[in-house]
Amino acid sequence: MSSAPTIDYSEKIPNNVDLAGDRRLQRALESWQPKFLQWWRDLGPVAFQDHDVYLRTAISTDQEGWANFGFVKMPEYRWGIFLASQDPNRTIAFGDNMGEPVWQEIPGEHRADLRRLIVVQGDTEPASVEQQRRLCETAPSLWDLRNLFQVNVEEGRHLWAMVYLLHRYFGRDGRDEAEALLERNSGDLDNPRILGAFNEQTPDWLSFFFFTYFTDRDGKYQLASLRESAFDPLSRTCQFMLKEEAHHMFVGATGVGRVVQRTVELMKEHDTEDVRPYGGLDVATLQRYLNFHYSVSLDLFGAETSTNAANYYAAGLKGRFHEEDRNDDHQLKSDYRTIATLDDGGRVGEREVLSLTALNATLRDDYVEDCAKGVERWNRTLADVGCELRLPHIGFHRAVGEFVGAQVAPDGRVVSAEEWESNRSKWLPTDDDQKYVESLMQPVREPGKMAGWVAPPASGLHGKPVDYEYVKL
């Protein structure tokens, strides 16, 4: 594998793609840059834009030592274009063209499909920044505030990653799509974001922790499947994005874990499951929030069977999670698998389908298995008080796929419309839940101090103590 290209920070747009060698592309991206910065000012974090924040910035795409940590004001963050190093011997690992050299340019017949894949991925990046823009006002600690901003600036950089591909490889159409990525806004009635989950509100930090655990984890699986692409620049782009994405899921996993830990502490201290009078979050509320964010995130995988997904795979555009580890022929033309569905009697059952058409379900299965690992860790903490959290059945509260509109309880039972409505307040967050959670969202800005509903982190960041001033106030 060739060595990673050096990131040039002397350029107006930091990059390791020799942007200076393509003056037309450089001018196009430099004309897009002020529009991005205006979007950041208008729809990024609503406060602390002029404060110094302890952020990491990519200085290499090598496996080790790739990031530098230091204080920077967010609008001055050096967003850039970074691709992982190129493997000159890489070949297509799946589909009809398996074994052929990967593409450095886009075959004409795949142009529209690749553009769509890149636009949909790119649209999610600024959407989450927009969803989270007011959270900085209610951060439970400076440590959490800094982590929010790290997630935000890296989502902005991931937008740059997709915009570069659009500008570099798709001509006028790509430039138009790049403009549209800043014109759509999360929750906008007239011009919303493409995917439903990215038009939901993230009004509080409990929602943020579950969002970064479940929804950013969907991003991991989508990026990992695009990393397998025969279009090598997209593959290399996603490979590096995955390195940054890991922190976002860390924020979610540890955030929920710290909430669970604090809940257990309050339950033990006061010998009750009802910790709301003591400023905590009870397990039943946590379960309802989990149910919502998990089910909404499952919808992001699309319908269980999809001819589009099959065509993408056959063409080599989008593979499976860890494609190289799969013990099959990597073409799937005669493979079958079962998927969960509703049978003719309205019960949860199974049907057999071609594996090639069920790639969305396969990717979702990998995701579900990964999600369960975090729940298992939280349950080890909850075991001290005899409680647990559970992932609901994949048919619960679905707006996409086999179970759309079905009344499936979290335990997988198909229930009547009446039973569904009578239990909705037990299964999904209520107005009362949201008001209570909102009441807890009081900012804590003294270094080392934490809001009463969340435990402190196990350690500080990058060798710094927990009570370090991660945001200079």
TITIVO-850509 format. One record per residue (C-alpha): residue in one letter; residue number from 1; x, y, z. Coordinates in pm, 1 decimal. Last residue first. Example, Ala and Ser with C-alpha at 12.3 -4.5 7.8 and 13.67 -1.06 7.14 Angstrom:
TITIVO-850509
(r S,2,(1367.0,-106.0,714.0));
(r A,1,(1230.0,-450.0,780.0));
This chain:
TITIVO-850509
(r L,473,(-1517.4,3066.5,2892.6));
(r K,472,(-1238.7,2859.9,2741.9));
(r V,471,(-1393.1,2525.7,2646.1));
(r Y,470,(-1203.8,2214.3,2757.6));
(r E,469,(-1117.0,2374.6,3093.4));
(r Y,468,(-966.6,2060.7,3248.2));
(r D,467,(-1168.1,1907.9,3534.2));
(r V,466,(-1179.1,1563.6,3372.8));
(r P,465,(-799.6,1561.2,3357.4));
(r K,464,(-609.6,1589.1,3026.6));
(r G,463,(-433.7,1288.0,2874.8));
(r H,462,(-617.3,1313.7,2543.5));
(r L,461,(-957.3,1359.8,2709.3));
(r G,460,(-1046.1,1311.1,3072.6));
(r S,459,(-1122.3,986.5,3246.3));
(r A,458,(-1409.5,769.1,3370.3));
(r P,457,(-1663.6,1028.9,3267.5));
(r P,456,(-1869.5,1198.8,3537.8));
(r A,455,(-2214.8,1058.2,3618.0));
(r V,454,(-2526.7,1210.7,3462.3));
(r W,453,(-2854.3,1335.7,3610.7));
(r G,452,(-2698.9,1577.0,3861.7));
(r A,451,(-2521.3,1788.6,3601.1));
(r M,450,(-2145.8,1754.7,3622.3));
(r K,449,(-1859.1,1965.3,3761.7));
(r G,448,(-1499.5,1916.5,3646.1));
(r P,447,(-1462.3,2265.7,3499.2));
(r E,446,(-1754.4,2490.5,3597.5));
(r R,445,(-1992.7,2519.5,3303.9));
(r V,444,(-2299.9,2320.6,3403.4));
(r P,443,(-2603.5,2398.1,3188.4));
(r Q,442,(-2952.2,2306.1,3312.3));
(r M,441,(-3123.5,2042.3,3099.6));
(r L,440,(-3305.5,1863.3,3379.5));
(r S,439,(-3633.2,2046.3,3314.3));
(r E,438,(-3613.8,1937.4,2948.6));
(r V,437,(-3606.4,1574.7,3060.2));
(r Y,436,(-3922.6,1636.9,3263.5));
(r K,435,(-4100.1,1814.7,2979.0));
(r Q,434,(-4001.5,1540.7,2734.4));
(r D,433,(-4116.9,1266.0,2964.1));
(r D,432,(-4449.6,1442.1,3024.8));
(r D,431,(-4500.2,1483.7,2650.8));
(r T,430,(-4449.5,1110.1,2624.5));
(r P,429,(-4150.0,907.5,2508.1));
(r L,428,(-4245.0,572.2,2351.6));
(r W,427,(-4332.6,229.7,2494.7));
(r K,426,(-4531.9,293.6,2813.0));
(r S,425,(-4712.8,597.9,2667.2));
(r R,424,(-4800.7,395.2,2358.0));
(r N,423,(-4958.6,122.5,2569.2));
(r S,422,(-5325.3,219.4,2530.4));
(r E,421,(-5266.2,314.7,2167.9));
(r W,420,(-5110.6,-19.4,2080.7));
(r E,419,(-5375.8,-213.9,2269.6));
(r E,418,(-5649.1,-33.6,2076.0));
(r A,417,(-5478.2,-83.9,1740.2));
(r S,416,(-5461.6,-454.0,1816.7));
(r V,415,(-5132.6,-623.1,1896.3));
(r V,414,(-4866.2,-805.7,1696.1));
(r R,413,(-4627.5,-943.4,1954.0));
(r G,412,(-4256.2,-875.5,1902.8));
(r D,411,(-4159.5,-785.5,2261.7));
(r P,410,(-4151.6,-413.0,2176.0));
(r A,409,(-4513.8,-441.3,2054.6));
(r V,408,(-4587.6,-459.1,1683.0));
(r Q,407,(-4880.4,-255.1,1553.6));
(r A,406,(-4792.3,-255.2,1184.0));
(r G,405,(-4775.2,73.1,988.6));
(r V,404,(-4449.5,-18.2,816.8));
(r F,403,(-4346.3,-365.8,927.0));
(r E,402,(-4190.0,-497.3,606.7));
(r G,401,(-4002.8,-178.4,527.7));
(r V,400,(-4012.0,182.5,645.4));
(r A,399,(-4210.1,371.8,912.1));
(r R,398,(-4143.9,126.1,1195.2));
(r H,397,(-4259.3,157.3,1555.0));
(r F,396,(-4167.9,-202.0,1653.8));
(r G,395,(-4096.2,-453.5,1377.3));
(r I,394,(-3727.5,-485.7,1469.1));
(r H,393,(-3829.9,-605.1,1816.4));
(r P,392,(-3727.9,-367.2,2093.9));
(r L,391,(-3367.7,-349.7,2218.6));
(r R,390,(-3375.0,-412.0,2589.5));
(r L,389,(-3273.2,-223.4,2902.2));
(r E,388,(-3227.3,-396.4,3234.5));
(r C,387,(-3315.4,-375.6,3603.0));
(r G,386,(-3220.3,-573.0,3914.5));
(r V,385,(-3049.1,-286.0,4095.5));
(r D,384,(-2688.9,-406.9,4060.7));
(r A,383,(-2776.9,-555.8,3721.4));
(r L,382,(-2814.5,-201.0,3589.0));
(r T,381,(-2437.3,-163.4,3549.7));
(r R,380,(-2404.8,-491.3,3359.1));
(r N,379,(-2712.4,-382.0,3167.3));
(r W,378,(-2530.2,-81.0,3025.0));
(r R,377,(-2263.4,-312.8,2883.1));
(r E,376,(-2525.7,-542.6,2727.3));
(r V,375,(-2698.9,-243.0,2572.4));
(r G,374,(-2365.8,-150.5,2415.3));
(r K,373,(-2322.2,-496.5,2265.7));
(r A,372,(-2681.0,-505.6,2138.6));
(r C,371,(-2615.3,-214.2,1903.5));
(r D,370,(-2346.1,-417.2,1724.0));
(r E,369,(-2578.3,-711.6,1664.2));
(r V,368,(-2847.2,-474.0,1538.2));
(r Y,367,(-2599.3,-312.6,1298.1));
(r D,366,(-2491.9,-644.9,1149.9));
(r D,365,(-2857.8,-736.2,1102.0));
(r R,364,(-2919.3,-395.7,937.6));
(r L,363,(-2648.3,-463.2,680.0));
(r T,362,(-2807.7,-799.1,602.3));
(r A,361,(-3156.5,-647.1,583.4));
(r N,360,(-3034.8,-382.2,339.0));
(r L,359,(-2863.6,-655.9,135.5));
(r A,358,(-3189.5,-847.5,94.1));
(r T,357,(-3211.5,-832.4,-288.5));
(r L,356,(-2882.2,-1017.3,-335.4));
(r S,355,(-2966.1,-1259.6,-55.8));
(r L,354,(-3262.6,-1378.5,-260.5));
(r V,353,(-3569.2,-1409.3,-39.3));
(r E,352,(-3716.4,-1659.5,206.9));
(r R,351,(-4005.1,-1552.7,425.7));
(r E,350,(-4039.5,-1525.7,800.1));
(r G,349,(-4317.0,-1470.1,1053.5));
(r V,348,(-4467.9,-1204.1,1274.9));
(r R,347,(-4843.2,-1250.8,1272.6));
(r G,346,(-5101.2,-1071.2,1055.4));
(r G,345,(-5255.6,-1394.2,933.5));
(r D,344,(-5103.9,-1353.2,588.6));
(r D,343,(-4758.0,-1337.3,743.5));
(r L,342,(-4587.9,-1020.9,868.9));
(r T,341,(-4216.7,-1016.2,793.5));
(r A,340,(-3878.5,-1120.5,924.9));
(r I,339,(-3621.9,-1200.1,656.1));
(r T,338,(-3486.7,-1534.6,545.4));
(r R,337,(-3179.3,-1590.6,331.1));
(r Y,336,(-3104.6,-1712.7,-21.5));
(r D,335,(-2789.8,-1740.2,-231.5));
(r S,334,(-2796.1,-1807.9,-607.5));
(r K,333,(-2678.9,-1473.7,-745.0));
(r L,332,(-2491.2,-1382.2,-429.0));
(r Q,331,(-2187.0,-1225.8,-600.0));
(r H,330,(-1933.7,-1227.2,-317.5));
(r D,329,(-1884.6,-1606.5,-359.5));
(r D,328,(-1934.4,-1678.9,10.0));
(r N,327,(-1741.2,-1665.5,338.3));
(r R,326,(-1770.7,-1296.2,413.6));
(r D,325,(-1460.6,-1142.0,574.7));
(r E,324,(-1367.1,-935.2,268.1));
(r E,323,(-1706.7,-766.7,265.5));
(r H,322,(-1653.3,-614.8,608.0));
(r F,321,(-1999.8,-453.1,603.9));
(r R,320,(-2146.5,-528.8,263.9));
(r G,319,(-2071.9,-364.3,-68.4));
(r K,318,(-2175.5,-45.9,-246.4));
(r L,317,(-2092.9,52.3,-605.1));
(r G,316,(-1967.4,-279.7,-739.6));
(r A,315,(-2229.1,-305.7,-1015.9));
(r A,314,(-2383.8,-619.6,-865.6));
(r Y,313,(-2394.1,-450.1,-525.1));
(r Y,312,(-2556.2,-129.8,-646.5));
(r N,311,(-2808.2,-334.0,-846.6));
(r A,310,(-2902.5,-541.8,-542.8));
(r A,309,(-2937.3,-229.3,-328.5));
(r N,308,(-3161.4,-73.0,-594.3));
(r T,307,(-3365.5,-393.2,-621.8));
(r S,306,(-3442.2,-363.0,-252.8));
(r T,305,(-3559.0,-610.8,6.0));
(r E,304,(-3549.1,-518.6,376.1));
(r A,303,(-3673.9,-168.7,301.0));
(r G,302,(-3446.6,118.3,401.2));
(r F,301,(-3147.8,104.9,636.4));
(r L,300,(-3241.3,444.8,779.7));
(r D,299,(-3563.4,296.0,917.7));
(r L,298,(-3359.6,111.2,1179.9));
(r S,297,(-3249.5,451.4,1314.2));
(r V,296,(-3608.7,552.2,1388.9));
(r S,295,(-3660.0,225.0,1576.7));
(r Y,294,(-3343.4,269.0,1783.5));
(r H,293,(-3413.2,632.0,1867.5));
(r F,292,(-3768.5,565.9,1983.7));
(r N,291,(-3715.4,246.9,2179.8));
(r L,290,(-3406.7,389.3,2353.7));
(r Y,289,(-3604.1,694.6,2461.6));
(r R,288,(-3876.9,470.7,2602.5));
(r Q,287,(-3622.2,249.0,2778.4));
(r L,286,(-3451.0,549.4,2938.6));
(r T,285,(-3787.1,664.7,3070.3));
(r A,284,(-3855.7,322.6,3223.3));
(r V,283,(-3505.9,319.4,3377.0));
(r D,282,(-3567.3,638.8,3573.3));
(r L,281,(-3373.5,954.0,3491.9));
(r G,280,(-3248.6,1145.7,3793.9));
(r G,279,(-3324.0,1473.8,3969.1));
(r Y,278,(-3406.6,1329.1,4309.6));
(r P,277,(-3787.5,1339.4,4268.9));
(r R,276,(-3730.7,1168.1,3930.3));
(r V,275,(-3555.2,870.3,4088.9));
(r D,274,(-3858.2,643.3,4093.2));
(r E,273,(-3695.2,300.3,4112.9));
(r T,272,(-3648.8,343.7,4486.9));
(r D,271,(-3397.6,277.6,4763.3));
(r H,270,(-3286.2,642.0,4787.3));
(r E,269,(-2909.9,595.2,4758.8));
(r K,268,(-2933.3,273.0,4560.9));
(r M,267,(-3173.2,416.1,4303.4));
(r L,266,(-2970.6,737.1,4285.2));
(r E,265,(-2645.9,549.5,4213.7));
(r V,264,(-2822.2,328.8,3957.7));
(r T,263,(-2955.4,633.3,3772.9));
(r R,262,(-2607.5,790.5,3777.7));
(r Q,261,(-2457.1,480.0,3616.4));
(r V,260,(-2731.2,466.4,3354.9));
(r V,259,(-2671.3,830.4,3261.8));
(r R,258,(-2295.4,760.9,3243.0));
(r G,257,(-2353.4,462.5,3013.6));
(r V,256,(-2584.1,667.0,2792.5));
(r G,255,(-2305.0,920.2,2746.9));
(r T,254,(-2031.6,656.9,2719.2));
(r A,253,(-2199.9,484.2,2426.2));
(r G,252,(-2317.5,805.7,2263.5));
(r V,251,(-1990.3,998.4,2284.9));
(r F,250,(-1799.7,687.2,2177.0));
(r M,249,(-2029.4,664.6,1873.4));
(r H,248,(-1921.3,1013.1,1768.6));
(r H,247,(-1556.0,933.3,1837.6));
(r A,246,(-1562.7,636.8,1597.8));
(r E,245,(-1687.2,862.2,1316.7));
(r E,244,(-1341.9,1020.5,1281.8));
(r K,243,(-1174.8,695.1,1177.6));
(r L,242,(-1478.4,603.7,969.4));
(r M,241,(-1434.2,925.4,770.3));
(r F,240,(-1086.1,805.1,670.9));
(r Q,239,(-1212.1,486.7,509.8));
(r C,238,(-1508.3,673.3,365.4));
(r T,237,(-1285.8,898.3,156.0));
(r R,236,(-1069.2,607.3,44.6));
(r S,235,(-1372.1,413.0,-78.4));
(r L,234,(-1520.3,717.5,-251.8));
(r P,233,(-1188.7,784.5,-427.6));
(r D,232,(-1170.4,413.3,-525.2));
(r F,231,(-1501.8,375.9,-704.5));
(r A,230,(-1519.0,-4.4,-669.2));
(r S,229,(-1697.2,60.5,-340.0));
(r E,228,(-1603.4,-133.6,-24.2));
(r R,227,(-1576.4,191.5,173.2));
(r L,226,(-1939.9,251.5,78.8));
(r S,225,(-2040.4,-46.3,296.7));
(r A,224,(-1831.4,86.6,585.9));
(r L,223,(-1978.8,434.8,543.8));
(r Q,222,(-2334.5,298.9,567.2));
(r Y,221,(-2241.7,85.7,866.7));
(r K,220,(-2075.1,368.6,1056.2));
(r G,219,(-2356.6,606.8,970.3));
(r D,218,(-2604.4,363.6,1125.7));
(r R,217,(-2386.9,390.8,1435.6));
(r D,216,(-2431.8,766.9,1417.6));
(r T,215,(-2805.3,701.4,1448.7));
(r F,214,(-2789.5,460.0,1742.1));
(r Y,213,(-2523.6,580.6,1985.0));
(r T,212,(-2496.8,940.9,1868.7));
(r F,211,(-2875.7,971.2,1868.2));
(r F,210,(-2908.5,803.3,2210.2));
(r F,209,(-2662.9,1050.2,2361.6));
(r F,208,(-2825.3,1342.9,2181.1));
(r S,207,(-3175.1,1242.6,2294.6));
(r L,206,(-3055.0,1241.1,2655.9));
(r W,205,(-2883.4,1571.2,2583.6));
(r D,204,(-3198.9,1754.0,2482.1));
(r P,203,(-3389.1,1884.4,2180.8));
(r T,202,(-3261.4,1654.4,1905.8));
(r Q,201,(-3549.8,1715.7,1666.7));
(r E,200,(-3637.2,1475.4,1388.2));
(r N,199,(-3561.7,1582.6,1030.2));
(r F,198,(-3250.2,1368.8,1013.5));
(r A,197,(-3442.0,1054.0,1100.4));
(r G,196,(-3661.6,1108.7,794.1));
(r L,195,(-3387.7,1097.2,530.3));
(r I,194,(-3359.0,1361.1,255.1));
(r R,193,(-3330.1,1674.9,467.2));
(r P,192,(-3622.9,1912.7,446.7));
(r N,191,(-3698.5,2182.6,187.5));
(r D,190,(-4051.3,2319.5,235.8));
(r L,189,(-4129.4,2202.0,589.5));
(r D,188,(-3772.5,2250.0,709.7));
(r G,187,(-3704.2,1985.0,974.9));
(r S,186,(-3332.0,1966.6,902.2));
(r N,185,(-3234.3,2214.7,632.9));
(r R,184,(-3193.6,2176.7,256.9));
(r E,183,(-3009.8,2470.0,97.9));
(r L,182,(-2659.2,2376.3,213.6));
(r L,181,(-2661.7,2033.9,48.3));
(r A,180,(-2833.4,2197.2,-249.8));
(r E,179,(-2516.3,2388.1,-336.8));
(r A,178,(-2317.6,2064.3,-345.1));
(r E,177,(-2583.7,1907.8,-568.7));
(r D,176,(-2548.7,2195.6,-816.0));
(r R,175,(-2171.6,2156.4,-820.0));
(r G,174,(-2210.6,1781.9,-881.0));
(r D,173,(-2446.8,1834.5,-1173.1));
(r R,172,(-2203.6,2085.8,-1323.5));
(r G,171,(-1914.2,1840.3,-1316.0));
(r F,170,(-1961.8,1509.5,-1136.0));
(r Y,169,(-1612.9,1386.8,-1041.0));
(r R,168,(-1426.0,1664.9,-862.8));
(r H,167,(-1715.4,1880.4,-745.4));
(r L,166,(-1928.9,1594.5,-615.1));
(r L,165,(-1629.7,1413.5,-463.9));
(r Y,164,(-1515.7,1733.0,-289.2));
(r V,163,(-1868.8,1793.2,-159.8));
(r M,162,(-1872.7,1445.5,-3.2));
(r A,161,(-1555.5,1505.7,198.6));
(r W,160,(-1656.8,1863.1,282.4));
(r L,159,(-1976.4,1728.8,440.8));
(r H,158,(-1759.0,1491.6,641.2));
(r R,157,(-1567.0,1796.3,759.9));
(r G,156,(-1887.1,1954.4,886.9));
(r E,155,(-1975.0,1632.9,1066.5));
(r E,154,(-1627.3,1659.0,1214.8));
(r V,153,(-1693.7,2012.4,1336.4));
(r N,152,(-2018.3,1904.0,1503.5));
(r V,151,(-1884.9,1590.2,1672.4));
(r Q,150,(-1595.6,1787.4,1817.4));
(r F,149,(-1840.0,2057.5,1928.8));
(r L,148,(-2051.6,1804.5,2114.6));
(r N,147,(-1740.7,1656.2,2275.5));
(r R,146,(-1635.7,2000.5,2400.2));
(r L,145,(-1974.7,2058.8,2557.2));
(r D,144,(-1960.9,1715.1,2719.0));
(r W,143,(-1628.5,1791.1,2889.4));
(r L,142,(-1758.4,2138.4,2982.4));
(r S,141,(-2041.2,1966.8,3167.2));
(r P,140,(-2416.3,1890.5,3142.8));
(r A,139,(-2446.3,2093.9,2820.4));
(r T,138,(-2762.8,2307.7,2812.3));
(r E,137,(-2689.1,2597.7,2573.5));
(r C,136,(-2458.8,2385.8,2357.2));
(r L,135,(-2757.9,2167.5,2269.8));
(r R,134,(-2907.7,2441.4,2051.4));
(r R,133,(-2738.5,2341.4,1722.8));
(r Q,132,(-2791.4,1965.9,1756.1));
(r Q,131,(-3043.4,1907.7,1475.5));
(r E,130,(-2858.4,2150.9,1248.1));
(r V,129,(-2528.7,1970.7,1307.1));
(r S,128,(-2708.0,1640.1,1240.3));
(r A,127,(-2835.8,1768.0,906.5));
(r P,126,(-2492.1,1893.8,799.5));
(r E,125,(-2368.9,1533.2,776.6));
(r T,124,(-2685.2,1351.1,668.4));
(r D,123,(-2701.5,1523.9,330.0));
(r G,122,(-2355.5,1401.6,232.3));
(r Q,121,(-2460.6,1038.4,261.2));
(r V,120,(-2768.7,1100.9,43.7));
(r V,119,(-2563.5,1305.1,-204.9));
(r I,118,(-2288.2,1042.6,-231.1));
(r L,117,(-2531.4,757.4,-296.7));
(r R,116,(-2724.0,965.1,-553.1));
(r R,115,(-2406.2,1064.7,-736.7));
(r L,114,(-2299.3,702.1,-745.3));
(r D,113,(-2630.4,597.1,-899.4));
(r A,112,(-2626.6,872.8,-1162.8));
(r R,111,(-2267.6,807.6,-1274.6));
(r H,110,(-2282.7,430.4,-1294.2));
(r E,109,(-2325.3,399.0,-1672.3));
(r G,108,(-2061.2,663.9,-1731.8));
(r P,107,(-1786.3,473.1,-1553.7));
(r I,106,(-1654.5,697.2,-1275.7));
(r E,105,(-1282.1,772.1,-1257.6));
(r Q,104,(-1021.3,604.5,-1036.8));
(r W,103,(-1199.3,272.7,-1076.1));
(r V,102,(-1093.9,-47.6,-898.5));
(r P,101,(-899.0,-306.4,-1096.4));
(r E,100,(-1098.5,-618.4,-1192.9));
(r G,99,(-1131.9,-909.7,-952.2));
(r M,98,(-1507.6,-881.2,-906.9));
(r N,97,(-1679.4,-702.7,-1195.8));
(r D,96,(-2020.3,-868.6,-1150.4));
(r G,95,(-2031.1,-805.9,-778.1));
(r F,94,(-1764.8,-818.8,-509.2));
(r A,93,(-1406.1,-731.7,-413.8));
(r I,92,(-1307.1,-491.4,-692.9));
(r T,91,(-927.7,-481.2,-701.8));
(r R,90,(-667.7,-290.9,-501.2));
(r N,89,(-310.7,-315.9,-629.4));
(r P,88,(-232.9,56.4,-632.0));
(r D,87,(-354.4,89.5,-270.9));
(r Q,86,(-424.4,458.8,-221.3));
(r S,85,(-376.4,631.3,112.5));
(r A,84,(-683.1,752.6,298.7));
(r L,83,(-848.0,1065.2,159.6));
(r F,82,(-860.0,1401.8,332.7));
(r I,81,(-1038.1,1718.8,220.0));
(r G,80,(-1038.2,1998.2,474.4));
(r W,79,(-1203.1,2183.4,758.1));
(r R,78,(-942.4,2388.4,937.3));
(r Y,77,(-1142.7,2517.0,1234.5));
(r E,76,(-1154.7,2897.0,1225.4));
(r P,75,(-1535.8,2909.6,1262.1));
(r M,74,(-1492.1,2675.6,1563.4));
(r K,73,(-1240.4,2885.8,1756.3));
(r V,72,(-931.9,2672.4,1815.3));
(r F,71,(-753.4,2520.2,2112.9));
(r G,70,(-534.8,2218.1,2051.6));
(r F,69,(-523.5,1848.4,1973.5));
(r N,68,(-346.6,1705.6,1667.2));
(r A,67,(-466.6,1392.9,1491.9));
(r W,66,(-321.6,1111.3,1280.1));
(r G,65,(-76.0,968.0,1529.1));
(r E,64,(-126.0,610.7,1415.8));
(r Q,63,(-318.2,463.9,1122.6));
(r D,62,(-191.9,723.0,875.7));
(r T,61,(-441.6,978.2,743.4));
(r S,60,(-238.6,1271.1,871.3));
(r I,59,(-284.2,1607.0,1043.8));
(r A,58,(-651.8,1564.6,1131.8));
(r T,57,(-769.8,1823.3,1382.0));
(r R,56,(-866.7,1755.4,1741.4));
(r L,55,(-1051.6,2016.6,1941.5));
(r Y,54,(-1001.7,2200.8,2270.2));
(r V,53,(-1243.2,2490.0,2216.8));
(r D,52,(-1153.0,2860.6,2218.1));
(r H,51,(-1466.0,3074.5,2226.9));
(r D,50,(-1597.3,3283.1,1936.7));
(r Q,49,(-1862.2,3036.7,1819.2));
(r F,48,(-1960.9,2967.3,2180.5));
(r A,47,(-2333.0,2991.8,2102.0));
(r V,46,(-2597.4,2886.9,1849.0));
(r P,45,(-2397.5,2588.1,1725.5));
(r G,44,(-2428.4,2554.8,1345.3));
(r L,43,(-2724.3,2685.4,1147.5));
(r D,42,(-2641.6,3049.2,1063.7));
(r R,41,(-2267.8,3062.6,1137.9));
(r W,40,(-2205.9,2719.2,989.0));
(r W,39,(-2421.4,2803.1,683.7));
(r Q,38,(-2216.4,3121.8,637.6));
(r L,37,(-1897.1,2916.0,660.8));
(r F,36,(-2030.6,2672.1,398.5));
(r K,35,(-2123.7,2958.5,167.9));
(r P,34,(-1775.4,3102.9,219.5));
(r Q,33,(-1623.0,2766.3,113.3));
(r W,32,(-1824.6,2711.8,-205.4));
(r S,31,(-1619.7,2970.6,-400.4));
(r E,30,(-1300.1,2808.8,-271.4));
(r L,29,(-1434.6,2473.2,-391.5));
(r A,28,(-1486.4,2602.6,-745.0));
(r R,27,(-1150.8,2783.0,-748.7));
(r Q,26,(-969.1,2465.6,-640.8));
(r L,25,(-1149.2,2257.7,-900.1));
(r R,24,(-1043.3,2496.4,-1175.9));
(r R,23,(-688.3,2520.9,-1039.9));
(r D,22,(-628.8,2146.9,-1037.7));
(r G,21,(-273.0,2094.7,-910.9));
(r A,20,(-337.9,2313.4,-607.0));
(r L,19,(-592.3,2054.0,-491.1));
(r D,18,(-317.3,1797.7,-458.3));
(r V,17,(-549.0,1546.2,-285.0));
(r N,16,(-404.2,1574.6,67.6));
(r N,15,(-609.2,1876.9,167.0));
(r P,14,(-634.2,2191.4,375.4));
(r I,13,(-858.0,2447.2,198.3));
(r K,12,(-687.9,2788.1,197.4));
(r E,11,(-363.6,2594.9,150.3));
(r S,10,(-73.9,2602.2,396.6));
(r Y,9,(-227.8,2308.1,581.8));
(r D,8,(-117.1,2052.5,320.9));
(r I,7,(-200.5,1700.6,437.8));
(r T,6,(69.3,1458.1,324.4));
(r P,5,(-32.6,1160.3,113.5));
(r A,4,(-49.9,830.2,306.1));
(r S,3,(215.6,583.9,199.9));
(r S,2,(134.9,345.0,-84.8));
(r M,1,(0.0,0.0,0.0));
